[in-house]
Amino acid sequence: MHFIPQTSISNISPDEWPNNANPLVSYDLLALFESSGVIIAENGWQPLHLCLYDDEDANSDKLIAVIPSYVKSHSYGEYVFDWAWADFYNRQGLDYYPKLISATPLTPCLAPKLLGDLTETEQQNWYQALYKWQEDNGLSSWHINFDNGSLNPKLNVQLFERHDIQFHWTNRNYQNFDDFLSRLKPKKRRNIQQERRKVQEAGWSFEKVYAKDVSQEQWSLFYNLYSHTFAKKSGWAQLNFKFFQGLSQALPDNCLLVLASKEGECKAASLFFVSNSHLYGRYWGAFEDFKGLHFETCYYQGIELAIELGLAVFEPGAQGEHKLARGFEPVITKSFHHIANDRTREPIQASVEQEKMHIQQRQAYYRLRSPYKDKHRA
């Protein structure tokens, strides 16, 4: 076996890409990030997919595993925050950038990062080769964000584990939204019913449209909603219209919009990705501020959809303690890191271990505030 980093996913045939049911690591989605001009070197995301080939056949290389990866010149769009690490490097007179990150760009959702079947020995040997390659090429660090268990960090102590908390909704065979509400404490249930009623009484209506049926005009509207919302928060709207439009072909049945309309005009919308087991809440935008509209468009419509499709889990995105009161529960997410420099590795790893204790305490605190009647269910 031999390792070749590919600087564009277009250098890899779609037929070679390892099969995986999760759309977040599908060839078509990752290719769209690049072909749309969103994930490119000029934006601080240089694709560098880590590919492992079987060279038993001297006449052709067969791709047996890949870790979708990027060389980063900043830390935007990752949702595993390492700005403090970059500052620490700077104070030591060292360069933190460029660094290597393995992730689905701009997507803080759990998904496999190692695609393909490797034995533990093969995986461990590849890690060692990747560490050496990383250091030989002047990359300060390697970060594997939001892995769902595809990599085994215990195969090498050089890869340390970092924790954070997200709030996920779990489907416990609910028959409908009211069935879900019946499992909540009375006050939480009444609050949700009141939020939904106010939105409905104000005249809002909602439509779900899968990507294959979204028109160019609707994609243009959603892009404007998304951009407008980022601009209000002085944020960087890294996705462009070409990306959203391309979802109709990249993920025709695994992506949908929830359109929120009032008086016949769409004024807010949210975008979701769908796998055979999970719903992923991704992007949102609105032209009009209305109390409860965000919760309805991004959370309650998503819960209804997950119940309707029989999906096991709804991941609505990063952060958001306010999700707890709306039926979402605290889940530990994991990222894995390799720091090349001996002088910086030890203090960073020590801070991560201390951070993990605080994360565990926060999770325990959130569980005590569970909105469900059964306090021990989380």
C-alpha positions in Angstrom: 0.0 0.0 0.0 1.1 3.5 -0.6 -0.2 7.0 0.3 -0.8 9.8 -2.3 -2.4 13.1 -1.3 -4.8 14.4 -4.0 -5.1 18.2 -4.3 -8.5 17.9 -5.9 -11.3 15.4 -5.6 -11.6 15.6 -9.4 -8.3 13.6 -9.4 -10.3 10.7 -8.0 -12.9 8.8 -10.0 -16.4 8.8 -8.5 -16.4 5.0 -9.1 -13.3 4.7 -6.9 -14.8 6.6 -4.0 -15.5 4.2 -1.1 -19.2 3.5 -0.7 -20.8 5.1 2.3 -24.5 5.8 3.1 -23.8 9.1 4.8 -24.4 12.0 2.3 -22.0 14.3 4.3 -19.0 12.3 2.9 -20.4 11.5 -0.5 -18.3 12.2 -3.5 -20.9 14.4 -5.0 -21.2 16.7 -2.0 -17.5 17.1 -1.5 -17.0 17.6 -5.2 -19.7 20.4 -5.2 -17.8 22.2 -2.4 -14.8 22.4 -4.7 -16.4 22.9 -8.1 -18.6 25.7 -6.8 -15.5 27.7 -5.7 -16.4 27.5 -2.0 -13.7 25.2 -0.8 -10.5 26.4 -2.7 -7.1 27.6 -1.7 -8.0 31.2 -2.2 -10.6 30.9 0.5 -8.2 29.2 2.9 -9.3 25.7 2.1 -6.8 23.8 -0.1 -8.2 20.3 -0.8 -5.7 17.6 0.1 -7.5 14.3 0.3 -5.5 11.6 2.0 -5.7 8.5 -0.3 -4.3 5.1 0.3 -3.8 2.8 -2.7 -3.2 -0.9 -3.0 -0.2 -1.5 -5.2 -0.4 -5.3 -5.4 -1.3 -4.9 -9.0 1.7 -3.3 -10.7 -0.4 -2.1 -13.6 -3.0 -0.1 -11.7 -3.4 1.5 -8.3 -6.7 0.7 -6.5 -8.0 3.2 -4.0 -8.8 1.4 -0.8 -9.2 4.2 1.7 -9.5 8.0 1.8 -9.8 10.6 4.5 -11.3 13.8 3.0 -9.0 16.6 4.1 -7.9 20.2 3.6 -4.9 22.4 4.3 -6.2 25.4 6.2 -4.7 28.9 6.5 -7.3 30.0 9.1 -9.8 28.3 11.5 -13.1 29.6 10.1 -15.9 27.2 9.3 -14.7 24.3 11.5 -16.8 24.5 14.7 -14.0 23.0 16.7 -12.5 26.1 18.0 -8.7 26.3 18.1 -8.0 30.0 18.0 -6.4 29.8 21.4 -4.0 27.2 20.1 -3.1 29.5 17.2 -2.5 32.4 19.7 -0.3 30.1 21.8 1.8 29.2 18.8 2.1 32.9 17.9 3.3 33.8 21.4 5.9 31.0 21.1 7.2 32.6 17.8 5.8 29.6 15.8 3.5 29.3 12.8 0.2 27.5 13.5 -0.9 27.9 9.9 -0.9 26.0 7.6 -2.6 23.1 9.3 -4.3 19.9 8.1 -8.0 19.3 8.8 -10.1 16.2 8.0 -13.7 17.1 8.0 -16.8 17.9 5.9 -16.3 21.6 5.2 -18.6 24.0 7.1 -20.5 21.1 8.6 -20.4 20.3 12.4 -22.2 17.0 12.1 -21.0 13.5 13.1 -19.9 11.5 10.1 -17.1 8.9 9.2 -13.8 10.5 8.3 -12.0 7.3 7.3 -13.7 5.9 4.3 -12.8 2.3 3.4 -12.0 -0.9 5.3 -8.6 -1.1 7.0 -7.4 -3.5 9.6 -6.1 -2.1 12.9 -2.5 -2.7 11.8 -3.1 -1.0 8.4 -4.8 1.9 10.1 -1.9 2.3 12.6 0.7 2.1 9.9 -1.1 4.7 7.9 -1.3 7.1 10.9 2.4 6.8 11.3 3.0 7.6 7.7 0.6 10.6 7.9 2.3 12.0 11.0 5.7 11.9 9.2 4.3 13.4 6.0 2.5 16.1 8.0 5.8 17.2 9.7 7.9 16.9 6.5 5.5 19.2 4.7 5.5 21.9 7.4 2.0 21.4 8.7 1.7 22.3 12.4 -1.1 19.9 13.2 -3.7 17.5 12.0 -7.3 17.8 13.1 -10.0 15.2 12.6 -13.3 16.9 13.4 -16.7 15.3 14.2 -15.8 11.7 13.6 -18.5 9.2 14.4 -16.1 6.4 15.3 -14.5 5.5 11.9 -11.0 6.2 13.3 -9.6 4.5 16.3 -7.5 7.1 18.2 -6.3 4.5 20.6 -4.1 2.9 18.0 -1.6 5.7 18.5 -1.0 7.9 21.6 0.1 10.8 19.4 -3.6 11.4 18.4 -5.3 13.0 21.4 -9.1 13.3 21.9 -11.0 16.5 22.4 -14.7 16.8 23.6 -17.5 19.2 23.1 -21.3 19.2 23.6 -24.0 19.3 21.0 -27.8 18.9 21.5 -29.3 16.0 19.5 -32.9 14.8 19.3 -33.5 11.0 19.5 -36.5 9.3 18.0 -38.0 6.8 20.4 -40.5 5.4 18.0 -42.8 8.4 18.2 -45.9 8.1 16.1 -46.3 11.9 15.6 -45.3 15.2 17.1 -48.0 15.0 19.8 -46.6 11.7 20.9 -43.2 13.3 21.3 -44.7 16.1 23.3 -46.5 13.7 25.6 -43.1 12.5 26.9 -42.1 16.0 28.0 -42.7 17.6 31.4 -45.9 19.6 31.3 -44.3 23.1 31.4 -41.9 22.2 28.6 -44.8 20.8 26.5 -47.0 23.8 27.1 -44.1 26.2 26.1 -43.6 24.4 22.8 -47.3 24.3 22.1 -47.5 28.0 22.8 -44.5 28.8 20.5 -46.0 26.8 17.6 -49.5 28.3 18.1 -48.2 31.9 18.0 -46.4 31.2 14.7 -49.4 29.5 13.2 -51.8 32.3 14.4 -49.5 34.9 12.8 -50.2 33.4 9.4 -47.0 31.4 8.8 -47.2 28.3 6.7 -44.5 25.7 5.9 -43.6 23.6 2.8 -40.9 20.9 2.5 -39.2 20.6 -0.9 -36.5 18.1 -1.7 -33.5 19.4 -3.6 -34.5 17.6 -6.9 -37.7 19.7 -6.9 -36.2 23.1 -5.8 -36.3 25.6 -8.6 -33.5 28.0 -9.5 -35.7 30.8 -8.2 -36.1 29.1 -4.8 -32.3 28.4 -4.6 -31.7 32.1 -5.3 -34.2 33.1 -2.7 -32.6 30.8 -0.1 -29.1 32.1 -0.9 -30.4 35.6 -0.3 -32.0 34.6 3.0 -28.8 32.9 4.1 -26.5 35.8 3.0 -28.9 38.4 4.6 -28.8 36.6 8.0 -25.0 36.3 8.0 -24.7 40.0 7.1 -26.9 41.0 10.0 -24.5 39.2 12.3 -21.4 40.5 10.6 -20.5 36.9 9.7 -18.8 35.4 6.7 -21.3 33.7 4.4 -18.8 31.2 2.9 -21.3 29.4 0.7 -22.3 30.8 -2.6 -25.3 30.5 -4.9 -23.6 28.0 -7.2 -23.2 25.7 -4.2 -26.8 25.8 -3.2 -28.0 25.4 -6.8 -25.7 22.4 -7.3 -27.4 20.5 -4.4 -30.3 19.7 -6.7 -28.0 17.3 -8.6 -25.5 16.5 -5.9 -28.0 15.4 -3.3 -31.4 15.3 -5.0 -33.0 13.0 -2.4 -30.8 13.7 0.6 -31.3 17.5 0.9 -34.4 19.6 1.3 -35.6 23.1 2.1 -38.3 24.0 4.6 -39.9 27.2 3.2 -41.7 29.5 5.7 -44.2 31.8 4.0 -46.5 34.5 5.2 -49.2 36.2 3.1 -48.1 34.0 0.1 -44.5 35.1 0.3 -41.5 33.0 1.4 -39.7 35.1 4.1 -37.6 32.4 5.8 -36.2 29.0 5.1 -33.9 26.3 6.5 -31.9 23.6 4.7 -31.5 20.0 5.9 -29.4 17.0 4.8 -30.9 13.5 5.2 -29.3 10.1 5.5 -31.0 6.7 6.0 -30.9 7.2 9.7 -30.1 10.9 10.5 -31.5 14.3 9.8 -28.9 17.1 9.8 -30.0 20.8 10.2 -27.6 23.0 8.3 -28.3 26.5 7.2 -31.0 29.1 7.8 -32.0 32.5 6.8 -34.9 35.0 7.3 -35.9 38.4 6.0 -38.4 39.0 8.9 -37.8 38.6 12.6 -40.7 36.9 14.3 -40.4 35.3 17.8 -40.5 31.6 17.5 -40.0 31.4 13.7 -36.4 30.1 14.0 -37.5 27.4 16.4 -40.4 26.3 14.2 -38.4 26.4 10.9 -35.2 24.8 12.1 -36.3 22.5 15.0 -40.0 21.6 15.1 -40.3 21.1 11.4 -37.2 19.0 11.6 -38.6 16.9 14.4 -41.8 16.3 12.4 -39.8 15.3 9.4 -37.6 12.9 11.4 -40.7 11.2 12.8 -42.4 11.0 9.4 -39.3 9.4 7.8 -38.5 7.1 10.8 -35.1 8.6 11.3 -33.2 7.7 14.5 -31.5 11.1 15.2 -31.8 14.7 14.4 -28.6 16.8 14.7 -29.6 20.4 14.4 -26.0 21.8 14.4 -23.4 23.1 16.8 -24.0 24.8 20.2 -27.3 26.1 21.4 -28.3 25.5 25.0 -31.7 26.7 24.1 -32.3 23.4 22.3 -32.5 21.6 25.6 -35.9 23.0 26.4 -37.1 21.9 23.0 -36.5 18.2 23.4 -32.8 18.0 22.4 -30.4 16.2 24.7 -26.6 16.8 25.4 -24.3 14.5 23.4 -20.5 14.4 23.6 -18.9 15.0 20.3 -15.2 14.1 19.6 -12.4 15.4 17.5 -8.9 14.1 17.3 -5.6 16.0 17.0 -2.0 15.5 16.4 0.4 18.4 17.3 3.8 18.1 15.5 5.8 20.4 17.8 7.0 18.8 21.0 7.2 22.2 22.8 3.5 23.0 22.1 2.0 19.5 22.2 2.2 18.9 25.9 0.5 22.2 27.1 -2.2 21.9 24.5 -3.0 18.4 25.4 -3.0 19.2 29.1 -5.5 22.0 28.4 -7.7 19.6 26.5 -7.7 17.1 29.3 -8.9 19.9 31.7 -11.4 21.0 29.2 -12.8 17.4 29.0 -13.6 17.5 32.7 -15.5 20.7 32.3 -17.4 19.2 29.4 -18.4 16.2 31.4 -19.7 18.5 34.2 -21.7 20.5 31.8 -23.3 17.4 30.3 -24.2 16.2 33.8 -25.7 19.6 34.5 -27.7 19.6 31.3 -29.0 16.1 32.0 -30.4 17.3 35.3 -32.4 19.9 33.4 -33.8 17.3 31.0 -37.2 18.4 29.6 -38.4 14.8 29.7 -40.5 13.2 32.4 -38.1 10.4 32.9 -34.9 12.1 34.2 -32.8 9.0 33.8 -33.6 8.5 30.1 -30.7 10.6 28.7 
